Amino acid sequence: MRNMQILFVLFWVLGILAHDSFCANVSYDHRALVIDGKRRVLISGSIHYPRSTPEMWPDLIQKSKDGGLDVIETYVFWNIHEPVRNQYDFEGRKDLVKFVKTVAAAGLYVHLRIGPYVCAEWNYGGFPLWLHFIPGIQLRTDNEPFKAEMQRFTAKIVDMMKQEKLYASQGGPIILSQIENEYGNIDAAYGAAAKTYINWAATMATSLDTGVPWVMCQQADAPNPIINTCNGFYCDQFTPNSNQKPKMWTENWTGWFLSFGGAVPYRPVEDIAFSVARFYQRGGTFQNYYMYHGGTNFGRTTGGPFISTSYDYDAPIDEYGMVRQPKWGHLKDVHKAIKLCEEALISTDPTISSLGPNLEAAVYKTGSVCAAFLANVGTGSDATVNFNGNTYSVPAWSVSILPDCKNVVLNTAKINSATMMSSFKSESLTEDAGTSEDSVSGWSWISEPVGISKADAFTKSGLLDQINTTADRSDYLWYSISIDVKEVEPQAVLHIESLGHALHAFINGKLSGSGTGNSGKTKVTLDIPVALVAGKNTIDLLSLTVGLQNYGAFFDTWGAGITGPVQLKGLKNGGTLDLSSQQWTYQVGLKGEDLGLSSGTSGQWSSQSPLPKKQPLIWYKTTLAAPSGSNPVAIDFTGMGKGEAWVNGQSIGRYWPTYVSPNKGCTDSCNYRGSYSSSKCLKNCGKPSQTLYHVPRSWLQPNGNTLVLFEERGGDPTQISFTTKQIGSLCSHISESHPSPVELWNSDTASGTNLGPLLSLECPYPNQVISSIKFASFGTPQGTCGNFNHGRCSSNKALSIVQKECIGTSSCRIGVSSSVFGDPCKGVTKSLAVEAACT
């Protein structure tokens, strides 16, 4: 293992030296980015450094390179780097320089999206909350206090990159930078000041002299020399605001984010491939996947509000760092096909012509170089088209790519890449031998006091905005009041109105009711029946945020918390008592937060039986051993309510397995044909939005790991378990009409097209072999991976042929043709479906 580490360091150093050995001049013209005098077709993918760990970065970046990427794109997250004004943090997951150097070591370029507003489903859009308290400030407009802070931070990041010689002009990997972000979506709300602000931002950025171009996404009026770029599910129809600027796509959304209380969105790879091919078909030369690896919203970094801890995004590399097949593999093939066309693409503009209704050809031809794209943008019927004297079948909602204007190397609707089925294997949390805790369950606990328990509590008249009060130091704010009642009030109703995001109401120390908003409506209104006793009654309201707003005009002013009214209704005298303007006592955060209970080392943990379960406001702690092996790890929080979890002092994020998605809107299969939207393809309806929470392997040691939970609603920690992500079946389904694998293309002879379709299987891990064939059928097989079945015709030789060819090997390839399997049904286009297992 040590030798491997030494080799990695050696390769890393050599990679850095290689990038330091030359300086690249980066410019642009109307066709493309120009690097050292040569136009480039570039394929990029977003990986956000704080959403994974430094230990994961090299593997994520290498998988990106293996998938055909040229560029890694990341935002720069202001609030994690400057949590306190003029106090900076670039350690661990925040080590931006290390991340950029890791990309350089892999031989890839970087697009650094400084912003510094990022959106990104990130807390407060990436702004540090202390900005909110600067006198006279207005964010994202022509406002001097804001511009001063924005310029200071942008210059800080640029200077850091320059000091490390990371711009391409210095021999580094950064070929692009972005200033602002999607401002054009909301700039109308800021009036005339929006235009002056954008012009200022452009001038400020270019004055920093990075030596590389700057872009603004979704900014149609981006001033020269800033390149305006497109974000969306499709950008083939996008045109830059000058014929001197290239057509660039900074965000091709590979899926969508998950919200607590929502179903899980996904986007079929056939549709993504279609969108990519259409973009390059119609003159694009730079496209970025958002996200290529989404990762995890550790700690309290999620925005939204109500964005889940998982930021998987249905990306080609999943939250845990594993390639998602067939998405990763099919897009890799698309990238190879596009790169086969690069010489033609960079040489000229496309000639676009109609081949019929919803049918289009684009030809790039100069001299002897020719590449073509044939598109069927109809959603209903496959089509046969005549092009250059030849006949081609183009399925609905697909693009065929012809690197020589003659032979189809790839069709976006026909997937050659295998599918990998994954699952999570559960194992109980293993208590270490010799633990000091004598509880039978292995858990110890501390109760969080209800109401005011800290010395820094204060009293004010009226109801305060939560964000103004907490400055986001905690999710939690206590609102506490005491009232005297002359006689018993058995049927009173406590009415509470809150801007959100959730709250718990305690009457005389007992939880009486809870309420929560959702991603569509954050406000909470509660009517809670309460029984008041004669004499003093205490009302303690625990208000909480679930990530601060990150998008929208003036989002920084939207506020949160209990703004009222708060009323007692249905009193015996028939009246209503309005508590809103009375004296309230406030406490920012929890006593356990101040005591540092999340580390597991502080406080008087109790281990006496019985362990309190299904009770609110409990801190739990246990000591456990890590799951064996190297597979990715998650904790299954089934049985818990809502809270936050820490492993060895590191927050793995907010958990909320009790927030269930609506029981409608999902489909068993999603038709990729037709325009995609974030609600088109959903799964997991009627189930918890998220039960599994990623624990990076690097945060675990073999034994002696401390897991701490703060449970605010009530749960049973003995039900939670470790899970490891496993690869199960490996599947492929290839028809006789598929092109040959793109890597077999030979531009001189086009011999690859003569080999015919091939079914390929390859075990995902080194030292694995195909151990069994669970299903094989040649003919008209039906179904999907894990659920294949024979169609009306099937070769009786298919299983034995596949077994002979594949079992005992790490990979195998089989020709999909009647010459291999016989012809079980003449005159019908046949296909081969195989499901295999690797061990």
C-alpha positions, -999 to +999 in steps of 0.1 A: +000+000+000+029+024+009+045+018-025+012+027-042+010+059-022+046+068-033+037+061-069+006+083-066+026+112-052+052+108-079+026+109-107+009+138-090+042+158-089+050+148-125+015+160-135+021+194-118+055+197-135+040+189-168+015+218-164+042+241-152+064+234-182+044+256-206+022+286-206-010+285-226-026+314-243-064+312-241-087+333-262-118+328-282-134+335-315-169+329-329-164+291-331-146+281-299-122+287-272-087+290-287-059+274-267-024+282-280-037+292-313-059+261-319-097+260-316-108+233-292-140+211-288-142+208-250-163+186-227-166+196-191-182+183-159-190+199-125-175+186-093-178+208-062-148+203-040-166+207-006-193+181-016-167+153-014-134+148+004-098+154-006-093+116-004-121+112-030-108+139-054-082+120-073-105+090-081-134+113-090-112+133-114-097+102-129-131+087-135-141+120-151-111+119-174-118+082-182-153+093-191-140+117-218-139+150-200-114+177-208-124+202-181-136+202-145-159+230-135-164+241-099-180+271-080-160+289-053-181+289-021-175+322-003-193+314+029-171+283+037-139+302+030-147+334+049-172+324+077-161+354+097-152+386+079-115+387+071-110+352+087-103+326+059-105+288+059-090+268+030-084+235+049-096+200+043-127+199+019-122+237+015-087+234+001-095+250-033-058+251-044-053+214-037-084+206-057-073+226-087-038+211-085-054+176-083-073+184-115-040+196-131-022+164-120-048+144-140-041+165-171-075+182-172-084+219-174-104+239-148-133+263-152-133+283-120-168+299-113-159+325-087-193+341-088-191+348-059-229+342-058-233+305-067-269+295-061-260+257-063-287+247-038-261+259-013-268+277+020-276+314+013-264+310-023-228+309-011-229+343+005-215+346+041-243+357+063-223+385+078-228+404+046-264+408+057-254+430+086-232+455+068-250+489+071-267+500+039-259+468+020-280+454-008-268+422-024-263+417-062-270+452-073-253+486-079-246+490-042-212+503-030-209+483+003-218+450-016-195+458-045-166+465-022-170+431-005-176+412-038-145+428-053-124+420-023-133+383-022-130+379-060-096+395-060-086+373-030-094+341-050-077+354-082-046+363-062-045+329-046-047+312-080-020+335-094+003+329-064+001+292-071+005+298-109-027+280-117-040+301-146-033+287-180-014+319-188+010+308-160+012+272-171-017+261-149-050+244-156-075+273-153-088+282-188-120+300-178-135+320-149-170+331-142-183+363-126-218+365-113-242+336-119-276+334-136-283+370-128-302+374-160-330+352-146-338+378-119-322+411-129-355+427-140-364+430-103-334+452-097-344+478-123-318+501-139-293+493-112-290+457-126-274+470-158-248+492-141-240+464-117-234+438-145-212+463-163-193+470-131-189+432-124-175+427-159-150+455-157-140+445-122-133+409-132-114+417-164-093+442-145-079+413-124-058+403-154-061+365-152-050+360-188-081+338-195-116+346-207-145+354-183-180+342-187-215+351-174-241+324-176-277+333-184-268+369-190-279+380-224-265+415-220-231+404-208-207+432-220-177+425-241-153+408-237-174+386-213-188+355-230-225+350-222-234+313-218-264+290-216-278+269-187-306+244-190-317+210-201-312+220-238-291+247-253-290+238-290-311+269-298-290+293-278-271+321-296-245+342-279-250+380-279-221+386-304-210+368-335-175+371-321-183+349-292-185+310-291-216+291-283-210+277-247-231+257-223-221+260-187-248+238-171-264+208-188-285+195-159-279+157-157-308+153-133-322+175-106-317+181-069-337+163-042-358+181-016-368+168+017-405+159+012-400+153-026-397+123-048-363+114-064-358+130-099-338+113-126-330+120-162-327+092-189-293+091-205-308+089-240-322+124-235-289+138-221-270+123-250-296+138-274-292+172-258-254+170-260-253+159-296-278+185-307-257+212-290-225+202-309-246+196-341-258+232-340-224+249-335-216+244-298-180+237-289-180+238-250-205+219-229-205+212-192-225+187-172-241+200-140-234+177-122-209+152-133-205+142-096-230+158-073-218+145-039-231+153-004-242+184+014-222+178+046-229+198+077-254+227+073-243+236+038-276+228+020-297+257+008-331+257-007-345+256+019-354+219+023-326+206+000-317+171+010-283+161+023-278+140-007-268+160-038-265+129-060-282+148-090-285+115-109-250+124-121-227+101-142-206+096-110-229+090-081-229+105-046-206+078-034-180+082-062-191+051-082-198+054-119-235+052-127-241+029-156-252+031-183-252+069-179-214+073-175-206+048-202-230+060-228-219+096-224-183+085-227-193+070-261-210+103-271-178+122-262-157+098-283-180+102-312-179+140-310-141+141-307-140+120-339-156+150-355-134+177-338-113+185-369-144+193-389-162+211-360-134+236-354-128+243-391-161+258-401-197+266-393-224+240-398-246+239-429-280+230-416-308+216-438-342+199-433-346+163-443-384+163-436-407+172-407-387+171-375-357+159-394-325+178-397-290+174-410-259+195-400-228+191-421-193+204-412-172+202-443-139+218-453-116+204-479-114+166-474-127+168-438-164+161-433-186+153-403-224+152-401-252+149-376-287+136-384-314+145-360-349+133-355-365+158-330-399+142-333-412+124-302-434+098-319-420+079-348-387+066-359-377+079-394-358+067-424-339+095-441-319+099-473-286+118-469-257+120-494-272+092-514-275+068-485-304+057-463-303+060-425-327+049-398-330+076-371-351+068-340-374+094-325-357+120-303-322+110-313-291+121-332-268+100-353-232+111-355-213+105-388-176+114-384-170+109-421-204+121-434-211+085-444-209+060-415-229+062-382-205+058-353-232+064-327-269+071-322-279+087-290-309+065-284-289+032-288-268+024-258-238+001-261-228+006-225-237-021-199-260-013-170-248-019-134-274-027-107-263-015-073-278-021-038-271-013-002-263-041+021-272-035+058-253-045+088-259-036+124-239-009+141-211-029+157-203-019+192-166-020+200-155-046+225-146-030+258-167+001+254-171+021+286-209+024+281-228-001+301-261+004+284-273-029+269-280-011+236-245+004+234-260+039+233-257+067+258-276+100+258-281+135+271-315+154+271-315+188+256-334+212+279-368+225+267-367+263+264-342+287+279-311+271+294-282+293+284-267+324+300-267+344+268-305+343+265-322+378+261-356+393+262-372+415+236-407+428+229-424+412+200-414+384+176-379+386+160-369+374+126-348+342+130-320+349+105-314+384+119-313+369+154-292+338+149-270+350+120-272+313+110-249+302+138-275+274+144-306+260+129-324+266+161-340+296+179-361+293+210-390+317+215-402+315+251-430+332+270-448+327+303-484+336+309-506+335+340-541+320+337-567+325+364-584+292+359-580+260+339-584+265+301-589+229+288-599+238+253-576+267+242-560+266+208-525+280+203-523+296+168-488+302+153-478+316+120-442+313+109-421+322+078-407+287+084-391+264+080-403+242+108-412+245+145-420+225+176-443+238+203-439+228+239-465+237+265-453+234+301-423+214+290-442+189+269-442+187+231-477+196+220-474+200+182-450+204+153-453+219+119-431+221+088-431+238+054-419+224+022-397+234-007-427+250-025-441+268+006-418+274+035-444+291+057-459+272+086-493+277+102-502+257+133-533+254+154-526+233+185-552+223+211-536+230+245-548+225+281-536+254+302-534+250+340-544+276+365-514+298+373-482+301+353-479+284+319-448+283+298-449+283+260-416+274+244-415+275+206-384+259+189-381+274+154-357+259+130-343+265+095-335+238+070-309+256+049-313+292+040-328+305+007-303+304-021-322+317-052-345+345-063-345+383-064-338+398-030-336+363-015-315+377+014-345+397+027-370+369+028-364+360+064-374+330+085-388+322+120-420+329+139-432+363+127-467+359+141-493+363+150-490+339+180-524+338+197-543+318+222-578+313+209-610+297+223-605+310+259-634+305+283-644+341+280-647+337+243-618+359+237-584+357+220-551+365+237-525+379+212-490+371+225-472+386+194-462+419+209-455+408+244-421+402+260-404+371+246-372+355+258-348+342+231-321+316+230-299+311+199-290+275+194-290+245+217-272+240+250-257+209+236-242+228+207-224+252+231-212+222+251-197+206+220-217+174+223-213+167+186-176+157+193-188+130+216-162+139+242-179+165+262-208+164+287-222+140+312-235+112+289-259+088+306-258+051+299-284+039+324-314+019+312-339+024+298-326+042+267-351+070+260-368+064+226-394+083+206-387+114+227-379+149+215-347+168+221-323+139+228-286+137+221-274+101+214-239+087+213-224+053+205-190+038+196-188+016+166-165-003+142-164+006+105-178-019+080-151-041+066-139-038+030-136-007+008-171-003-005-188+031+000-206+035+034-238+051+044-259+051+076-296+041+072-315+064+095-348+045+094-364+048+128-352+083+135-372+115+131-352+146+122-318+160+133-281+161+125-254+134+128-217+135+134-191+108+129-159+114+147-168+150+151-175+155+113-211+164+104-226+140+078-255+164+075-291+168+084-312+136+085-349+136+080-362+101+071-397+108+083-404+134+056-422+113+030-427+122-006-462+125-022-478+093-033-482+104-069-462+116-098-438+087-102-436+063-132-421+028-134-403+038-166-397+072-181-400+079-218-369+098-228-386+111-259-397+147-256-386+177-236-374+169-201-384+188-170-375+184-134-408+167-126-410+145-157-391+114-143-396+107-106-392+076-084-396+068-047-431+082-044-448+076-011-415+069+006-390+089+027-371+113+005-338+102+020-330+074+044-293+068+035-266+093+045-231+091+031-202+086+055-169+091+037-145+062+043-117+086+051-137+098+081-138+063+096-111+043+114-114+005+118-126+007+154-135+033+180-156+055+158-179+079+177-214+085+162-234+114+178-270+123+169-292+152+178-328+140+175-353+168+177-386+150+171-382+115+185-367+083+172-352+049+181-314+050+175-312+012+179-329+008+146-303+026+125-276+006+107-245+008+086-249+000+049-224-006+022-230+000-015-226-031-036-226-038-073-251-066-081-260-075-117-243-064-148-267-062-178-266-053-215-293-053-242-280-048-278-300-050-310-289-059-345-295-023-355-270-009-330-237+006-343-205-011-334-188+002-302-174+037-309-139+028-298-137+004-327-141+032-352-113+035-378-115+067-397-094+054-426-114+023-435-145+027-413-138-009-405-155-006-372-188-002-388-184-035-405-180-055-373-216-051-365-231-047-330-213-062-301-226-069-266-199-060-240-197-069-203-169-059-180-167-064-142-165-031-123-137-039-100-101-053-106-096-090-098-133-097-104-145-123-130-179-130-144-191-159-122-226-166-136-250-157-163-284-151-148-302-145-180-294-147-218-318-144-247-313-138-284-345-130-302-371-106-288-363-104-251-383-079-230-379-061-197-350-043-180-320-052-160-329-076-131-363-082-148-355-096-183-378-122-198-379-141-231-400-127-259-421-146-284-389-159-301-356-169-285-326-189-296-321-220-275-284-216-278-281-182-263-274-191-227-247-217-234-229-195-259-228-165-235-217-188-206-189-203-227-177-168-239-180-149-206-178-170-174-143-169-158-133-137-176-132-102-164-148-090-196-162-104-228-177-093-261-202-112-282-214-104-317-251-097-319-262-116-350-279-146-363-246-160-375-236-164-339-270-175-323-290-188-353-322-172-365-351-180-342-375-156-361-367-146-396-375-112-409-375-097-374-349-074-359-335-093-330-315-084-299-294-100-272-301-094-235-278-107-209-276-104-171-244-115-154-229-115-119-192-107-110-173-120-080 
